[in-house]
Amino acid sequence: MKKNVLISGAGTGLGRAASIALARNGHRVFATTFDEMQAEELKHFAASNALELESFKLDVTSEQDREQIRDIEIDVLINNAGIGYSGSIAEVDVELVRENFEVNVFAGIELTQLALKGMIARRRGSVIFISSIVGRMSVPFLGPYCMTKHAIEAAAEALRAEMDVLGANIQVALIEPGPYYTGFNQQIMGNKFSWMSQESYFYDQLDSLKAQDEDTLKELETTDLGTIVEKIVAAAEAKRPDLRYFAPEWLLRIVKDHEAEK
């Protein structure tokens, strides 16, 4: 069945790929972006490829921007917009943690509450949160970002149960991507130790920490977005989606090993 799908953070990476895939599957997609330039590029792409895809700027932290969705009949909301800050929990500037939560958690909840007004009234709809594998397991020095993804997992699980109690046919699901190459990881890693001064507890280990990160990313990162995009499409189209979807599949072993070590 054709659905109206609104996705945030669709200007680049996974959000852009998912928007295009959903439009190619015959859905009407509202691909919202952080800035006007990204929106214009997507509009041009959609026109060139005969896709039913509309794009406009929606900064999820802006109340004025969020209000734009109030009059759209949304069948599926995909909360994808996010940023990633790093730092040791022992010394990170807490204002950075707050900002990470404002974008990744609070703004997404506010957008969700707006979309739910219409969904509950129509007694149908789905809300999908793009989390991460670090929503299940934390990574040293990426604590601020990992914390937000853990919070998203908790929020989605609670909302799913609440919607079941309400009985309004509202579905909730989580997508947990692994390390895909979209440029987002490079952005995070490029700034991962920018907070570290010579007074840091970890300064004498800086070179080895950077080298370890480079090796890990090189080993694990994959360029094939198809395996995670198909999970997003499956969750959006499902009558009763699973609570969690993740890819690539080999991540299950890492998650199980991590949970076994706890």
N, C-alpha and C positions, 0 to 999 in steps of 0.2 A: 504494500500500500504506500502510495506517495505521501511523504511527510514534509512538514515545514521544519527545517533544522537550523538552529542558530548556534554558532560556535564562536567563542571568543579566542583572541590570540591567533587568528587565522592568516596573518600576514606572512608568516615564514614557517619553515620546518614542518613538524607533525600536524599542526593545525591547518596549514595550507594544503598539505597532502590529503588529509581527511576530508576537507571541504570539497576538493575536486573529486575525490572518489565517491562521495555521497551524491554529488550532483550528477556524476556519470551513471549512478545507479537509479537516476530518475527522480531524486528528491529535489525540493526547492530549498536552496541553501542560502542562509544569511551569514556570510563569512565576514565577521567583524575584525577590525585590525586596530593596532595601537596608533597608527598615524594615517593621514590622508594619502600619502604616497603609496603605501602598501595597498590601500583600498582601490586606488586608481589602477594599479598594476593588475590586481585580481579582476576588476571589471573588464579590462582589456583582454585578459586571458579568457574569461568566460564568453565574451562576445566572439572572440576568434574561434572558439571551440563549441559554440552553440550550446552552452550550458546554462541551466536555469540557476544562476548563482548571482546574488546581489551582494555588494560589499560596501561597508561604510565604517568610519572611524568610531570605535567604542573603547575608550580608556575605562577599564572596569573600575578604577578607583574614583572616577568622576560621577557624581550623582546625576548631573545633567546628561551625561552620555548614557548612563544606564537607563534613564527614563525613556530613551528612544525605543526600547523593546516593549514598552507597556501596551502598545496597540498592535503588536505583531502576534498573530495566532500561532504560537510556538508548540509544536508537537514534541520536539526533542531539543533540549538545551545541553550543549557540551561545554563545560567549564574547562577551558584549556589555557587561558592566559596565565602567565606566571613569570617570575624572576627567580634568580638563584644567588644567594649571598653565602659567603664562606666565613670561616673564622673559628678559632678555638673557643669552645663554650667557657673556658677558664678566663678569657680576656677579651672576647669580642665586644664591640660597642653595641649595647643593647638596643640602641636606636635602629641599627641595621636589622636586628631581629624583628623589631616592630614593623619596619617597612616591608620586610619579607612576608610577614603575616597579613599586613594590610592588602597586599596585592594577591597573594596566593590563596588566602583563606577568607578573610572578611569580605573582600569585594565579591568573591565568587558566591558567598552565602547571600549577600544582598541582591545579586543578580538572580540567583535561584529563587529567592522569595518573591521577586517581581514576576518571574515566569510562572511560578506555582499558582498565583492568583487566577490566571486564565486556565491553567491546566485543571485545577481543582473544580472550577466552575463548569468546565466541559467534561469533567470526569474521565480524562485520559491525558497521558503525557509521559515523558521520560526525562530524567536528569542524569547526565553522565559527567563524572568528575575525572579529569586526567590527573592521576596521581603519579607514581613512579615506583620502581622497585625499592627506592630508598624510603618509601612509605612503610615498608615492612622491616627494613634493616638500615641502620644509620652508618654513615661513612665518616671517619675522622676528618675534622676540619671543614666539613660541609654541614655541620650541625644546624645552623639557621635554616637552610633549605630543607634538610631532612625533617626537622621539626614541623615545618608547614605541611609536608606530605603526610606525616603521621596524623596530623590534625585533620586533614582532608579525609583520610581513611575513616577516622572516628566519626566525622560529621556525616559522611555518606552512609555508613552502616546504621547510624542512629536514624537518619532521615528515611532510609528504606523501611525500617521497622515501623516508624511513625506513619508512613503512608499506607502500610499494610493495615495498621489499626484503623486508619481513616476509611479505608475501603473505597477510595476514589479512583482506583485503577492508575495510580501514578507509580512508575517504575524508577528505580535508582540503581546505578551501577558505577563501578570503578574500573579504570584502565590503568595498568601498571607497566609502562614501558621500561625496558632495559636500556642499556647504553647505545642508542641509535645515533648515527651521525646526522645531525641537523644544523650544526653550528652552535647549538645551545651549550653543549658540553665544553666546547672550545672556549666559549665566552666565560663560563664559570671557571674552568681550569686556568684560563689566562689571568684571572683576577684572584685566584684562590688564596694566594699568600700576600696579596697587596696590603693586607692589614698588619702584616708582621713587621715590627720594628726590631731594632737591635736589643731592645729590652724584653722582647718576647721570651717566654719560657722555652720556646722551641727553636729559637733563632739558629743555634749551632747545628740543627738538623735540617735546615732549609734545603740545601742542595740535594740531600738524599731523599727528602720528601717529594721534591719536584720530579726527580728522576723516577721514583716509584710510580707516581701518578701518570707520567708519560708512558711508561711500560704497560701499566694496567689498562689505560685507555686504548693503546695500540692493540693490545691483545683481545679486548672484549668488544670494542665498538664495531657495529655493523652498519653498512650503508643501505641495506635493503629495508626501506620503510614499509614495504608491502605487508610484512607479517604482523605488524602492529596496527596498521591502518585497517586491515580486514577485521581485526578484533573490534575496533571502534564502529565500523559499519555493522557488524553483527550485533553489537549491543544496541545500536540505534534502531535497528530493524526488528529486534526480538520482541515478541509479545510479552514474555517474562524473561528478561535478561538475567544472567548470572550476576552475583554480587561483584565478583572480580574476574577480570580478564588480564592476562599478561603475555608478553612475548619479548624476545624469542624464547622458545620452549626450554632451551638448556638452562635458563635462569632458575627453573624449579629446583635443580640440584643445588645451586648456590643458596637458595632460600632455605631449603631443608637442612643443609649443613649448618647454616647460620643459626637456625632455630634449635637445632640439636645441641649446639654449643652453649646455649643460654643456661 
